[in-house]
Amino acid sequence: MNPHLAPVEVPDPAALGHVQRLCDVASPYAAGPDEDALFAAAMAEAHDWHAQRSPFFASLLQDRPEAPAPTVGSGVRTPLVPAEFFKRHEVLSVPREDVFLHLTSSGTSGQKSQMFFDEWTIRAAQRMVARIFDHYGWITPDQPVNYLLYSYEPAPSLKLGTSFTDNYLCDFAPARHTTHALRHTGSGHEFDVHGCIAALRRYADDDVPVRILGFPAFLHFTLERMAAAGLPPLELPQGSLVVLGGGWKGHADRQIGKAAFYAEITARLGIPRDRIRDTFGSVEHCVPYVECEEHRLHVPVWSRAAVRDTATLRPLPYGEPGFLHLVSPYITSVPAHSVVMGDLASLHPGGECGCPLPTDWFTVHGRAGVSRNRSCAVAAAELMKGMS
């Protein structure tokens, strides 16, 4: 068994029994009345947990209740905390000495989301990722792979969530060789496009699959540079996989449509479309959302999603764009179990996707407005300036 699939226990089994049961559900896309009832009970426990430990969250529960979102559960309280809140405030529901991991969402400058995780919270999130990878058959302990990571090369002071996640994803298949696109220079990071091209050409001649993880803009830029240099298309070994994350923030002017981008990957690297998947997640809400075979971001059993009007924050019906609202009781370290993201999205019922998964799915349409706050992807994109 992969160690990330191993059991993990909540901090207080008596107070968080339903949270434990919900996070122990092994089938990542289980759905039905039993799962809905368990989710509602787990959310009630999460509210009690945070209200007893966080004066900030206790005050939110005293406010006038927000309009309930049917897609979360008509009887489930979901006090609305903007993800931006965590860029300005450190709010913990555990003692500092219980902090197991501290991550930030921003890059080398700008405001940072200070997120703190106790051991249960980060292990539970990692187990969610492992179960989704296991669902798709992407845990291959007997099959080494070569990795090309479009993320930050680790450095002693680096606490970025994207770097942590991409390096964690390397645990699902043993590494023969690893290449980082954003190389640590001692004083920062630089995008090494030539190193990426050299790695792809070398990996194409190897006899093991390649896994490409990280920011999509950097992969696109690499493929553009290969084409501009007149390099012939590559045929990466069978079983190769692309798992993207982080979006195109900071490079919207160079972003291409998903279908065109996936076709570019297939044409330049020989990876079939069903082995190319985008993801969504954030340091404020670590539940993983991974595209299905039809490239829809389905909501896993451990969370619920809603979309809220940008003016009134009232829940919107399926298909209408608004702020993405993500809810999960898994987190015990910080009252971030009901977070309104800065992303505009639309939610759709599971039946509108052609895959077998029954859960709702959402489409991200972009960021809402313009903010002075920078994400990992924005900071990373700045490294690409002058690389045209």
C-alpha positions in Angstrom: 0.0 0.0 0.0 1.2 3.5 -0.8 2.0 5.2 2.6 -0.3 8.1 1.7 -3.3 5.7 1.7 -2.6 4.6 5.2 -5.1 5.4 8.0 -4.8 8.7 9.7 -6.7 9.8 12.9 -8.5 13.1 13.7 -7.1 15.0 16.7 -10.1 14.2 18.8 -12.1 11.1 17.8 -14.9 11.8 20.2 -15.5 15.4 18.9 -14.8 14.6 15.2 -16.2 11.1 14.7 -18.2 12.1 11.6 -15.2 14.0 10.1 -13.2 10.8 10.5 -15.8 8.7 8.8 -16.2 11.2 5.9 -12.5 11.4 5.3 -12.2 7.6 5.6 -14.6 7.1 2.6 -12.2 5.4 0.1 -14.2 5.9 -3.1 -13.4 9.5 -4.1 -16.6 10.1 -6.1 -19.2 8.2 -3.9 -22.5 10.0 -3.9 -26.0 9.5 -2.4 -28.2 10.3 0.6 -25.9 8.5 3.0 -22.9 10.5 1.9 -24.9 13.8 2.1 -26.0 13.0 5.6 -22.5 12.1 6.7 -21.2 15.4 5.1 -23.7 17.5 7.0 -22.9 15.8 10.3 -19.2 16.3 9.7 -19.7 20.0 8.9 -21.6 20.4 12.2 -18.6 18.9 14.0 -16.2 21.2 12.2 -18.2 24.2 13.2 -18.2 23.2 16.8 -14.5 22.5 16.7 -13.5 25.9 15.3 -16.0 27.9 17.3 -14.5 26.5 20.5 -11.0 27.4 19.4 -11.3 30.5 17.2 -13.0 33.6 18.5 -13.1 34.8 14.9 -15.1 31.8 13.7 -17.3 31.8 16.8 -18.3 35.4 15.9 -19.1 34.3 12.3 -21.6 31.7 13.6 -23.3 34.5 15.6 -23.9 36.5 12.4 -27.1 36.3 10.4 -27.0 32.9 8.6 -25.9 33.1 5.0 -28.3 31.9 2.2 -27.9 28.1 2.2 -26.6 26.5 -1.0 -28.6 23.5 -2.1 -25.5 21.9 -3.7 -23.8 21.9 -0.2 -26.9 20.9 1.8 -29.9 23.0 2.6 -29.4 22.6 6.3 -25.6 23.1 6.4 -24.2 26.3 7.7 -21.4 27.7 5.6 -20.1 31.0 7.0 -18.5 32.7 4.1 -14.7 33.4 4.5 -13.0 34.9 1.5 -9.7 33.2 0.6 -8.2 36.7 0.5 -8.8 36.9 4.3 -5.9 34.6 4.9 -3.6 37.0 3.1 -4.0 39.5 5.9 -4.7 37.4 9.0 -3.3 34.4 10.8 -6.2 32.6 12.4 -5.5 29.2 14.0 -7.7 26.6 15.7 -4.8 24.7 17.1 -1.9 25.7 19.4 1.2 26.9 17.6 3.1 23.9 18.8 0.7 21.6 17.0 1.5 23.2 13.6 3.0 20.5 11.5 3.4 22.4 8.2 3.3 26.1 7.2 2.7 26.9 3.6 2.1 30.1 1.6 0.2 30.7 -1.6 2.2 33.6 -3.0 5.6 34.0 -4.7 8.8 35.8 -4.0 7.0 39.1 -3.0 3.5 40.4 -2.3 1.0 39.4 0.3 1.0 35.7 1.3 -1.8 33.4 2.5 -0.4 32.1 5.8 -1.8 28.6 6.1 -1.0 26.4 9.0 -1.6 22.6 9.1 -1.7 20.2 11.9 -0.6 16.7 11.1 -4.2 15.4 10.6 -5.1 18.1 8.1 -2.2 17.7 5.8 -2.2 13.9 6.0 -6.0 13.9 5.3 -5.5 16.1 2.2 -2.6 14.0 1.0 -4.7 10.8 1.4 -7.5 12.5 -0.8 -4.9 13.1 -3.5 -3.7 9.5 -3.2 -7.2 8.1 -3.5 -7.9 10.1 -6.6 -4.6 9.0 -8.2 -5.4 5.4 -7.2 -8.9 5.8 -8.7 -7.3 6.6 -12.1 -4.5 4.0 -11.8 -1.7 6.5 -11.4 -0.1 5.0 -8.4 2.6 2.7 -9.9 5.1 1.7 -7.3 6.7 -0.9 -9.6 7.0 1.5 -12.6 9.8 4.1 -12.4 9.2 7.3 -14.3 11.1 10.4 -15.3 9.7 13.7 -13.9 9.6 17.1 -15.5 8.3 19.5 -12.8 7.0 22.9 -13.9 7.3 24.2 -10.4 9.9 25.7 -8.0 13.0 23.7 -7.3 13.1 23.2 -3.5 15.1 25.6 -1.4 15.7 25.7 2.3 13.4 28.7 2.9 10.7 27.7 0.3 7.3 27.2 1.7 5.2 27.5 -1.4 2.1 25.2 -1.6 2.7 24.5 -5.3 6.2 23.3 -4.8 5.1 21.2 -1.9 2.3 19.6 -3.9 4.3 18.9 -7.0 7.1 17.2 -5.1 4.5 15.2 -3.1 3.0 13.9 -6.3 6.4 12.3 -7.1 5.6 9.8 -4.3 3.1 7.9 -6.5 5.8 6.5 -8.9 9.5 6.0 -8.2 11.7 8.6 -9.8 14.5 7.6 -12.2 15.3 11.2 -12.9 13.8 14.6 -12.0 14.1 17.9 -13.7 12.8 21.2 -12.3 11.8 24.0 -14.7 12.2 26.8 -12.1 15.7 26.4 -11.0 16.9 27.7 -7.6 19.8 30.2 -8.2 20.6 31.0 -4.6 18.8 34.3 -4.7 15.6 33.3 -6.4 14.3 31.1 -9.2 14.8 31.2 -13.0 12.9 29.4 -15.7 15.2 27.1 -17.5 13.5 26.5 -20.8 16.6 25.0 -22.4 16.9 22.5 -19.6 13.3 21.5 -20.0 13.8 20.9 -23.7 16.9 18.9 -23.1 15.1 16.8 -20.5 12.2 16.0 -22.8 14.5 15.0 -25.6 16.5 12.8 -23.2 13.4 11.3 -21.7 12.0 10.5 -25.1 14.9 8.1 -25.7 14.5 6.4 -22.3 12.4 3.3 -21.7 10.2 4.6 -18.8 7.2 6.9 -18.9 7.4 10.6 -18.2 5.3 12.5 -15.7 5.0 16.3 -16.4 3.5 18.2 -13.4 2.9 21.9 -12.6 2.1 25.2 -14.2 0.6 24.9 -17.7 2.0 28.2 -19.0 5.6 26.9 -18.7 4.8 23.7 -20.5 3.1 25.7 -23.3 6.1 28.0 -23.5 8.5 25.0 -23.8 6.5 23.5 -26.6 6.4 26.9 -28.4 10.2 27.2 -28.1 10.7 23.7 -29.4 8.5 24.6 -32.5 10.3 27.9 -33.0 13.6 26.1 -32.9 12.5 23.7 -35.6 12.8 20.6 -33.4 10.8 17.6 -34.5 7.9 16.3 -32.4 8.8 13.8 -29.7 7.2 10.5 -28.8 7.4 10.1 -25.1 7.1 6.5 -23.8 3.8 4.8 -23.4 2.2 5.5 -20.0 3.4 9.1 -19.8 1.2 11.5 -17.9 0.6 15.2 -17.7 -1.0 16.6 -14.5 -1.3 20.4 -14.6 -2.1 22.9 -11.9 -1.8 26.6 -11.1 -3.6 28.2 -14.0 -2.3 30.8 -16.4 -2.4 33.8 -14.0 -0.2 36.6 -15.2 -0.1 35.3 -18.8 -3.7 35.6 -19.9 -2.5 37.3 -23.1 -0.6 34.1 -24.0 -3.2 31.6 -22.9 -4.7 29.3 -25.4 -7.9 27.3 -25.1 -7.8 24.0 -23.3 -8.6 21.9 -26.4 -5.8 23.6 -28.4 -3.4 23.3 -25.6 -4.1 19.6 -25.1 -3.8 19.0 -28.9 -0.4 20.8 -28.8 0.8 18.5 -26.0 -0.3 15.4 -28.0 1.2 16.7 -31.3 4.6 17.7 -29.7 5.0 15.0 -27.1 2.8 12.1 -28.3 0.8 11.9 -25.0 -2.8 11.0 -25.7 -5.5 13.4 -24.5 -6.9 11.1 -21.8 -3.5 11.2 -20.2 -3.5 15.0 -19.9 -5.4 16.3 -16.9 -5.8 19.7 -15.3 -6.4 20.2 -11.6 -7.7 22.9 -9.3 -6.8 23.6 -5.7 -5.3 26.1 -3.4 -3.3 26.4 -0.2 -6.5 27.8 1.5 -8.5 24.7 0.4 -6.3 21.7 -0.2 -9.1 19.3 -1.3 -7.9 18.1 -4.8 -10.1 18.6 -7.9 -8.8 16.6 -10.8 -10.2 16.4 -14.3 -12.0 13.3 -15.3 -11.5 11.6 -18.7 -13.9 14.2 -20.2 -11.8 17.0 -18.6 -14.4 18.1 -16.0 -13.4 19.1 -12.5 -15.7 16.8 -10.4 -16.3 17.5 -6.7 -15.0 14.6 -4.6 -17.0 13.0 -1.8 -15.1 14.9 0.9 -16.2 18.4 -0.2 -19.1 20.3 -1.8 -19.1 23.3 -4.2 -21.5 26.1 -4.8 -21.3 29.3 -6.9 -22.4 32.6 -5.4 -23.4 35.9 -7.0 -20.6 38.4 -7.1 -22.8 41.2 -5.8 -25.1 39.5 -3.3 -23.2 36.3 -2.4 -26.5 34.4 -2.8 -26.1 30.9 -4.3 -26.7 30.7 -8.0 -28.3 27.9 -10.0 -26.4 25.4 -12.1 -24.7 27.0 -15.2 -24.5 30.6 -13.9 -21.1 32.1 -13.3 -20.1 33.6 -9.9 -17.6 33.2 -7.1 -16.6 29.6 -6.4 -17.5 28.5 -2.9 -15.7 25.4 -1.6 -16.7 23.6 1.5 -15.0 20.7 3.4 -14.9 19.8 7.1 -11.5 18.1 6.8 -9.4 21.0 8.1 -8.9 21.3 11.9 -6.0 23.7 12.0 -7.6 26.8 10.5 -11.2 27.8 10.1 -11.0 27.4 6.3 -13.7 24.8 5.9 -16.0 27.2 4.0 -14.0 29.4 1.6 -15.1 31.8 -1.1 -12.4 31.8 -3.7 -11.4 34.7 -5.9 -12.2 32.6 -9.0 -15.2 32.9 -11.2 -16.8 29.5 -12.0 -20.0 27.8 -13.0 -21.3 24.6 -11.4 -22.9 21.7 -13.3 -24.7 18.5 -12.4 -22.8 15.3 -12.8 -25.2 14.0 -15.5 -24.1 16.8 -17.8 -20.6 15.1 -18.1 -20.1 12.2 -20.4 -18.0 10.3 -17.8 -19.4 7.8 -15.2 -18.8 10.0 -12.2 -22.0 11.1 -10.5 -20.8 14.2 -8.6 -21.2 17.8 -9.6 -18.4 19.5 -11.6 -17.3 23.0 -12.2 -15.6 25.1 -14.8 -13.2 27.9 -13.8 -13.6 31.0 -15.9 -10.8 33.1 -14.4 -10.1 35.4 -11.6 -12.5 38.0 -10.4 -11.3 41.5 -10.9 -7.7 42.8 -10.5 -5.9 42.5 -7.2 -2.6 43.6 -5.9 -2.2 40.2 -4.3 0.0 37.7 -6.2 -0.3 34.0 -6.4 2.4 31.4 -7.0 1.5 31.4 -10.7 1.7 35.1 -11.0 5.1 35.2 -9.4 6.2 32.3 -11.6 4.9 34.0 -14.7 7.2 37.0 -14.1 10.1 34.7 -14.5 9.0 34.2 -18.1 9.3 37.9 -19.0 11.7 38.3 -21.8 11.6 34.6 -22.7 9.6 35.1 -26.0 
